[in-house]
Amino acid sequence: MTFSEFYLAYRLAREENGPRILLLDRSLATMLASLIYDTSRRKLWTTNGTLFGLDVDGIPLDVNDLAYARHRLDNPLLDLPPARGDYLRYRCLLEIEKSGPLTLAALCPKLGIKEDDRQKRVQRFLEKSVKEGFLEETVGTFSLKDRYRKTWPRIRSLVETLGHRMFEEQPKQNPLRVMKKGDLHWLTTQGLAFLTLFTLNLLVEECWKKRILLLGLTKDTAARDLKNHVLPVMVSNDLWKSELSQEQLSRIPNTDRMLLQTLSVFNHESIPVPWSLIEYDSAFLMIVPDFQKRKGYVGGAIRNKITPERLFLKSYIQLSQTAYDPQLRSNVLLLDRLAYPEFDLKPESRIGFAHSYGSADEPVRPIIFQTNKIANPIQELVIQTLSSMTGNSIPELFGHNKPLFIADKVAKWHNEEMRKIIDTTGKWLMNSPKLRHFVFYMSTFRERRSEIESARRESF
């Protein structure tokens, strides 16, 4: 389901006269983090992955191909991937791919790295990449191996080939089976996660190239990063002022959505709808105040890691209220969108922190529009567009997006129809005399007991 959504969006973005706005019924930042996690167990790539060893354009995919494409989000204007943390090695590979053979002294200025401790980290990553087979070293000069210069075009070919076969043609065989080394193999959940991640990276690349507005809208969210991350980080670094302590913040409504809905209801006279919260970097989901409480420093929420900044921007919006009661308002929605350097990289929308990671202090420079006085034309376009796409005539549509509502209804209808087919087929197999003994021993004791007890209750 997820792969089909991102593949459809990618195909639309690739069209010559395609749409200028793409709206997805999910959080883009959360989806990216989820896919990165689902594909993070490198030990299983060779044993549980269908893509490993799959022939693409005459060359089988190996572990290095998969690793390189996972973090392929190339935008020099946004300085992505960031030259810090675990993303440093992939940024090094990308710079060498684009610039050709480089020495350490020539590579570090391209990464914006001047500090000795950070240069030592670059040196370690380069040496490790040589051992892993990514790079070749000749008298201190590092170059990318020829086979990996075509990794990204091959990944694009893989996504387009499998996506076309699954969704755009009548396949001769099951579309979830691929030919590898002369045998048919089923696509595993890990393989689908890789395909979805690659498709999302390709979609982001196309949207940057063609300046397509990419939006993700989430109806019900339990996100708490505004209350637990953004506010404490900004206040602890004296960028915002607040008299509330973290203990007091913990007592207010549990989720960001409930907090903002409460504020909106009790301040309905001063907060007209539609309204939108200021936009902040999705990387704040993994940014927390510094563990040593140093000014200007931040830490990573999990294992001291921080996701790439300047990639997605998050906000919350509320679109509707009833005509007879201004306090009766629609639910607050979570909105995130792709960042665009032409509009979002402003001196007044950028802040900088230091992050101690891997024996070095590295810069973290997220985007945040700190006040509503800072011009944000994309956010204004988004709020006006979404306001025109809602309606109050359908109760369950109140304050939501009508095209997404219709698409969701259609998807659920197809899901119900397919479920009927699957359930009917299952009952036919269960009642087949030829499979009676097989089915009996394949079911568990608890399943048989539940069926017998249910039949006994229905008989009375």
C-alpha positions as CSV (number, residue, x, y, z in Angstrom):
1,M,0.0,0.0,0.0
2,T,2.7,2.5,1.0
3,F,4.9,1.6,-2.0
4,S,2.0,2.1,-4.3
5,E,1.3,5.6,-2.9
6,F,4.8,6.8,-3.3
7,Y,5.2,5.1,-6.7
8,L,2.1,6.9,-8.0
9,A,3.3,10.2,-6.6
10,Y,6.7,9.6,-8.3
11,R,5.1,8.8,-11.6
12,L,3.0,11.9,-11.5
13,A,6.1,14.0,-10.6
14,R,8.0,12.5,-13.6
15,E,5.3,13.6,-16.1
16,E,6.2,16.4,-18.4
17,N,3.1,18.5,-17.5
18,G,2.4,16.9,-14.2
19,P,0.8,18.4,-11.1
20,R,2.4,21.3,-9.2
21,I,1.2,20.1,-5.8
22,L,1.3,16.5,-4.5
23,L,-0.7,15.8,-1.3
24,L,-0.1,12.5,0.6
25,D,-2.2,11.1,3.4
26,R,0.7,10.6,5.8
27,S,3.6,12.3,7.5
28,L,6.6,12.5,5.2
29,A,9.2,12.9,8.0
30,T,7.7,10.1,10.1
31,M,7.5,7.8,7.0
32,L,11.2,8.5,6.1
33,A,12.3,7.7,9.7
34,S,10.2,4.5,9.7
35,L,11.6,3.3,6.5
36,I,15.2,4.0,7.6
37,Y,14.5,2.0,10.7
38,D,12.9,-0.9,8.8
39,T,16.0,-1.2,6.6
40,S,18.6,-0.6,9.3
41,R,19.5,-4.2,10.2
42,R,22.4,-4.7,7.8
43,K,23.0,-8.3,8.9
44,L,19.7,-9.3,7.4
45,W,20.3,-7.6,4.0
46,T,22.0,-10.7,2.6
47,T,19.9,-13.4,4.3
48,N,16.4,-12.0,4.4
49,G,16.5,-9.5,1.5
50,T,15.3,-10.2,-2.0
51,L,17.1,-7.2,-3.5
52,F,20.6,-8.3,-2.5
53,G,22.1,-10.1,-5.5
54,L,19.2,-9.0,-7.9
55,D,20.6,-8.2,-11.3
56,V,19.9,-4.6,-12.4
57,D,21.3,-3.4,-15.7
58,G,23.7,-6.4,-15.8
59,I,25.2,-5.8,-12.3
60,P,23.9,-7.5,-9.2
61,L,23.0,-5.3,-6.2
62,D,25.3,-5.6,-3.3
63,V,25.3,-4.3,0.3
64,N,27.1,-1.1,-0.7
65,D,24.5,-0.3,-3.3
66,L,21.7,-0.6,-0.8
67,A,23.6,1.4,1.9
68,Y,24.5,4.2,-0.5
69,A,20.9,4.6,-1.8
70,R,19.3,4.6,1.6
71,H,20.6,8.1,2.4
72,R,20.6,9.5,-1.2
73,L,19.0,12.9,-0.6
74,D,21.3,15.2,-2.7
75,N,20.7,19.0,-2.5
76,P,23.8,21.2,-2.3
77,L,21.8,24.4,-1.6
78,L,20.3,22.7,1.5
79,D,23.6,21.1,2.4
80,L,22.1,17.7,2.2
81,P,23.0,15.1,3.3
82,P,24.5,16.9,6.3
83,A,28.3,16.5,6.8
84,R,27.8,15.3,10.4
85,G,26.9,12.2,12.4
86,D,26.3,9.0,10.6
87,Y,25.5,10.9,7.4
88,L,29.1,12.1,7.1
89,R,30.3,9.0,5.2
90,Y,27.6,9.2,2.6
91,R,28.2,12.9,2.1
92,C,31.9,12.1,1.5
93,L,31.0,9.4,-1.1
94,L,28.6,11.8,-2.8
95,E,31.2,14.6,-3.0
96,I,33.8,12.2,-4.4
97,E,31.2,10.9,-6.9
98,K,30.4,14.4,-8.2
99,S,33.9,15.9,-8.0
100,G,36.1,12.9,-8.9
101,P,39.2,11.7,-7.0
102,L,39.9,13.9,-4.0
103,T,42.5,14.0,-1.2
104,L,41.5,14.6,2.4
105,A,42.7,18.2,2.2
106,A,40.6,18.8,-0.9
107,L,37.5,17.0,0.4
108,C,37.2,18.8,3.8
109,P,36.6,22.3,2.4
110,K,33.8,20.9,0.2
111,L,32.2,19.6,3.4
112,G,32.7,22.8,5.3
113,I,35.0,21.1,7.8
114,K,37.9,23.0,9.3
115,E,38.3,21.5,12.8
116,D,41.0,18.9,13.4
117,D,38.7,16.5,15.3
118,R,36.1,16.5,12.6
119,Q,38.8,16.0,9.9
120,K,40.0,13.0,11.8
121,R,36.5,11.6,11.6
122,V,36.5,12.2,7.8
123,Q,39.8,10.3,7.6
124,R,38.4,7.4,9.5
125,F,35.3,7.2,7.3
126,L,37.4,7.3,4.2
127,E,39.6,4.5,5.4
128,K,36.6,2.4,6.4
129,S,35.0,3.0,3.0
130,V,38.2,1.7,1.3
131,K,38.0,-1.5,3.4
132,E,34.3,-1.9,2.5
133,G,35.0,-1.6,-1.2
134,F,33.3,1.8,-1.8
135,L,36.5,3.7,-2.5
136,E,39.9,3.1,-4.0
137,E,43.0,4.9,-2.6
138,T,46.1,5.8,-4.5
139,V,48.8,7.8,-2.7
140,G,46.3,9.6,-0.4
141,T,43.8,10.2,-3.2
142,F,40.4,8.6,-2.9
143,S,38.1,7.8,-5.8
144,L,34.8,6.0,-6.1
145,K,34.8,2.5,-7.7
146,D,33.4,2.5,-11.2
147,R,30.5,0.2,-10.4
148,Y,29.1,2.6,-7.7
149,R,29.1,5.6,-10.1
150,K,26.0,4.1,-11.6
151,T,24.3,3.0,-8.3
152,W,21.7,5.7,-8.3
153,P,20.6,5.3,-12.0
154,R,20.4,1.5,-11.4
155,I,18.2,2.1,-8.3
156,R,15.9,4.3,-10.3
157,S,15.7,1.6,-13.0
158,L,14.9,-1.0,-10.3
159,V,12.1,1.1,-8.8
160,E,10.6,2.0,-12.2
161,T,10.8,-1.6,-13.5
162,L,9.2,-3.3,-10.5
163,G,6.7,-0.5,-10.0
164,H,5.6,-0.7,-13.6
165,R,5.2,-4.4,-13.5
166,M,3.2,-4.3,-10.2
167,F,0.8,-1.4,-11.0
168,E,0.8,-0.7,-14.7
169,E,0.8,-4.0,-16.6
170,Q,-0.8,-7.4,-16.5
171,P,2.1,-9.6,-15.4
172,K,2.6,-13.1,-16.6
173,Q,3.6,-14.2,-13.1
174,N,2.9,-12.9,-9.6
175,P,4.3,-9.3,-9.5
176,L,5.6,-9.9,-6.0
177,R,8.1,-12.5,-7.3
178,V,11.3,-11.5,-8.9
179,M,13.8,-13.6,-10.9
180,K,17.2,-13.8,-9.2
181,K,20.0,-16.1,-10.3
182,G,17.6,-18.2,-12.4
183,D,15.0,-18.7,-9.6
184,L,11.9,-16.9,-8.6
185,H,12.0,-15.3,-5.2
186,W,9.2,-13.6,-3.2
187,L,9.7,-10.0,-2.3
188,T,10.0,-9.8,1.5
189,T,8.8,-7.0,3.8
190,Q,12.4,-5.8,3.9
191,G,12.5,-5.7,0.1
192,L,9.3,-3.7,0.0
193,A,10.7,-1.3,2.6
194,F,13.8,-0.7,0.5
195,L,11.7,-0.1,-2.6
196,T,9.5,2.3,-0.7
197,L,12.5,4.2,0.7
198,F,14.1,4.4,-2.7
199,T,10.9,5.7,-4.2
200,L,10.5,8.4,-1.5
201,N,14.1,9.5,-2.2
202,L,13.4,9.7,-5.9
203,L,10.2,11.6,-5.3
204,V,12.0,14.2,-3.2
205,E,14.6,14.5,-5.9
206,E,12.0,15.1,-8.6
207,C,10.1,17.7,-6.4
208,W,13.3,19.7,-5.9
209,K,14.2,19.5,-9.6
210,K,10.8,20.6,-10.8
211,R,9.8,22.7,-7.8
212,I,6.7,20.6,-7.0
213,L,5.1,21.3,-3.7
214,L,5.2,18.1,-1.7
215,L,2.8,17.9,1.3
216,G,1.9,15.3,3.9
217,L,-1.3,15.6,5.9
218,T,-2.1,13.5,9.0
219,K,-5.5,13.4,10.6
220,D,-4.9,11.8,14.0
221,T,-1.5,12.2,15.4
222,A,0.0,11.5,18.9
223,A,3.1,13.6,18.2
224,R,4.6,15.4,21.2
225,D,7.7,17.0,19.6
226,L,6.4,20.5,19.9
227,K,5.8,20.2,23.6
228,N,8.7,17.9,24.5
229,H,11.4,19.0,22.0
230,V,10.8,22.4,20.3
231,L,9.7,24.4,23.3
232,P,12.4,23.0,25.7
233,V,15.2,23.4,23.2
234,M,14.3,27.0,22.2
235,V,13.7,28.1,25.8
236,S,16.9,26.5,27.2
237,N,18.9,28.3,24.5
238,D,17.3,31.7,25.2
239,L,15.7,31.8,21.8
240,W,12.2,31.9,23.2
241,K,11.1,33.2,26.6
242,S,8.8,31.1,28.9
243,E,8.0,31.0,32.6
244,L,6.8,27.4,32.3
245,S,9.2,24.7,33.6
246,Q,9.4,21.3,31.9
247,E,7.5,19.8,34.9
248,Q,4.7,22.3,34.2
249,L,4.7,21.5,30.5
250,S,4.3,17.8,31.3
251,R,1.0,18.6,33.0
252,I,-0.7,20.2,30.0
253,P,-2.6,18.1,27.4
254,N,-0.6,15.1,26.4
255,T,-0.2,15.6,22.7
256,D,0.5,18.6,20.5
257,R,-2.8,18.2,18.8
258,M,-4.8,18.3,22.1
259,L,-2.7,21.2,23.3
260,L,-3.4,23.3,20.2
261,Q,-7.1,22.3,20.0
262,T,-7.5,23.4,23.7
263,L,-5.8,26.7,23.1
264,S,-7.9,27.3,20.0
265,V,-11.2,26.6,21.7
266,F,-10.6,28.8,24.7
267,N,-9.1,31.6,22.6
268,H,-11.6,31.4,19.7
269,E,-12.1,35.2,19.7
270,S,-8.5,36.0,19.1
271,I,-7.6,33.0,17.0
272,P,-9.7,32.9,13.8
273,V,-9.8,29.9,11.5
274,P,-8.1,28.9,9.4
275,W,-4.8,29.2,11.3
276,S,-1.5,27.5,11.2
277,L,1.3,27.2,13.7
278,I,4.8,28.5,12.7
279,E,6.8,25.9,10.7
280,Y,9.8,24.2,12.3
281,D,12.3,21.6,11.2
282,S,11.3,17.9,11.4
283,A,14.7,17.2,12.8
284,F,13.4,18.6,16.2
285,L,11.7,15.2,16.6
286,M,15.2,13.9,17.5
287,I,16.7,17.1,19.1
288,V,16.6,17.6,22.9
289,P,18.3,20.0,25.3
290,D,21.9,19.3,25.9
291,F,22.5,16.6,28.5
292,Q,25.1,18.8,30.3
293,K,22.9,21.8,30.0
294,R,25.4,23.8,28.0
295,K,24.1,26.9,26.2
296,G,24.2,26.6,22.4
297,Y,24.4,22.8,22.5
298,V,21.8,20.1,21.9
299,G,21.6,16.3,22.2
300,G,20.1,13.4,20.2
301,A,16.9,11.9,21.6
302,I,17.8,8.3,20.9
303,R,21.4,7.1,21.1
304,N,22.4,10.8,20.8
305,K,21.5,10.7,17.1
306,I,19.8,13.5,15.2
307,T,18.0,13.0,11.8
308,P,18.9,15.2,8.8
309,E,17.8,18.8,9.2
310,R,16.6,21.2,6.4
311,L,14.7,18.3,4.7
312,F,11.1,18.6,6.0
313,L,9.2,21.3,7.8
314,K,6.3,20.6,10.2
315,S,3.3,22.6,11.3
316,Y,-0.2,22.2,12.6
317,I,-3.3,23.6,11.0
318,Q,-7.0,24.0,11.8
319,L,-9.3,24.7,8.9
320,S,-13.0,24.9,9.9
321,Q,-15.5,26.0,12.5
322,T,-19.3,25.9,12.5
323,A,-21.4,28.9,11.6
324,Y,-23.6,28.8,14.7
325,D,-20.8,28.2,17.3
326,P,-17.3,29.6,16.9
327,Q,-16.0,27.3,19.6
328,L,-17.1,24.2,17.7
329,R,-14.1,23.7,15.5
330,S,-12.5,20.9,13.5
331,N,-9.6,18.8,14.6
332,V,-6.1,20.1,14.4
333,L,-4.1,18.4,11.6
334,L,-0.4,17.7,11.4
335,L,1.2,19.0,8.2
336,D,4.7,18.6,6.9
337,R,6.2,19.5,3.6
338,L,9.4,19.4,1.7
339,A,11.9,22.3,2.3
340,Y,12.9,24.5,-0.6
341,P,16.1,26.5,-0.5
342,E,14.7,29.4,-2.6
343,F,12.0,30.1,0.0
344,D,13.1,28.6,3.3
345,L,16.8,29.4,3.7
346,K,16.7,32.9,5.2
347,P,18.9,34.4,7.8
348,E,15.9,35.0,10.1
349,S,14.7,31.3,9.7
350,R,17.9,29.6,10.4
351,I,19.4,28.8,13.8
352,G,22.6,26.9,14.8
353,F,23.5,24.5,17.6
354,A,26.5,22.4,18.5
355,H,26.1,18.7,18.9
356,S,28.8,16.5,20.6
357,Y,28.9,13.3,18.7
358,G,31.7,10.8,18.0
359,S,34.4,12.7,19.8
360,A,33.7,15.9,17.9
361,D,31.4,18.9,18.2
362,E,29.4,19.1,15.0
363,P,27.0,21.9,13.8
364,V,23.3,21.3,13.6
365,R,21.5,24.1,11.6
366,P,17.7,23.5,11.6
367,I,15.1,25.7,10.0
368,I,12.5,27.3,12.2
369,F,10.3,30.4,11.6
370,Q,10.6,31.7,15.2
371,T,7.7,34.2,14.9
372,N,4.7,34.9,12.7
373,K,6.4,38.1,11.7
374,I,8.8,36.3,9.4
375,A,7.5,36.1,5.8
376,N,6.7,32.5,4.8
377,P,5.0,32.6,1.3
378,I,4.9,28.8,0.9
379,Q,3.0,28.4,4.2
380,E,0.5,31.1,3.1
381,L,0.0,29.2,-0.1
382,V,-0.5,25.9,1.7
383,I,-3.1,27.3,4.2
384,Q,-5.1,29.0,1.4
385,T,-5.0,25.9,-0.8
386,L,-6.1,23.5,2.0
387,S,-8.8,25.9,3.2
388,S,-10.4,25.9,-0.2
389,M,-10.3,22.0,-0.3
390,T,-12.4,21.3,2.8
391,G,-16.2,21.4,3.3
392,N,-18.8,21.2,6.0
393,S,-21.6,19.4,4.0
394,I,-20.3,15.9,5.0
395,P,-19.9,15.4,8.8
396,E,-16.8,13.2,8.6
397,L,-15.2,15.6,6.2
398,F,-15.5,18.6,8.6
399,G,-12.1,20.3,8.7
400,H,-10.4,17.7,6.6
401,N,-9.2,17.6,2.9
402,K,-11.9,16.5,0.5
403,P,-9.6,14.9,-2.2
404,L,-7.8,12.9,0.5
405,F,-11.2,11.9,2.0
406,I,-12.5,10.6,-1.3
407,A,-9.2,8.8,-2.1
408,D,-9.4,7.2,1.4
409,K,-13.0,6.0,0.8
410,V,-12.0,4.5,-2.6
411,A,-9.0,2.7,-1.1
412,K,-11.1,1.3,1.8
413,W,-13.8,0.1,-0.7
414,H,-11.1,-1.8,-2.7
415,N,-9.7,-3.2,0.5
416,E,-13.1,-4.5,1.6
417,E,-13.7,-6.1,-1.8
418,M,-10.3,-7.8,-1.8
419,R,-10.9,-9.0,1.8
420,K,-14.1,-10.6,0.7
421,I,-12.3,-12.5,-2.0
422,I,-9.5,-13.6,0.4
423,D,-12.0,-14.7,3.1
424,T,-14.1,-16.6,0.6
425,T,-11.1,-18.4,-0.8
426,G,-10.0,-19.2,2.8
427,K,-13.3,-20.7,3.7
428,W,-13.4,-22.8,0.4
429,L,-9.9,-24.2,1.3
430,M,-11.0,-24.9,4.9
431,N,-14.0,-26.9,3.7
432,S,-12.3,-28.8,0.9
433,P,-12.4,-32.6,1.7
434,K,-9.0,-33.1,0.2
435,L,-7.4,-30.6,2.6
436,R,-9.4,-31.6,5.7
437,H,-6.5,-33.4,7.5
438,F,-3.9,-30.8,6.5
439,V,-6.1,-27.9,7.7
440,F,-6.9,-29.6,11.0
441,Y,-3.2,-30.0,11.9
442,M,-2.2,-26.6,10.6
443,S,-4.6,-24.8,13.0
444,T,-3.6,-24.3,16.6
445,F,-5.4,-25.8,19.6
446,R,-6.6,-22.3,20.7
447,E,-8.1,-21.6,17.2
448,R,-10.0,-24.9,17.2
449,R,-11.2,-24.4,20.7
450,S,-12.4,-20.9,19.8
451,E,-14.3,-22.1,16.7
452,I,-16.0,-24.9,18.6
453,E,-17.0,-22.7,21.5
454,S,-18.3,-20.1,19.1
455,A,-20.4,-22.7,17.3
456,R,-21.7,-24.0,20.6
457,R,-22.8,-20.5,21.7
458,E,-24.5,-19.8,18.4
459,S,-26.5,-23.0,18.6
460,F,-28.4,-21.9,21.7
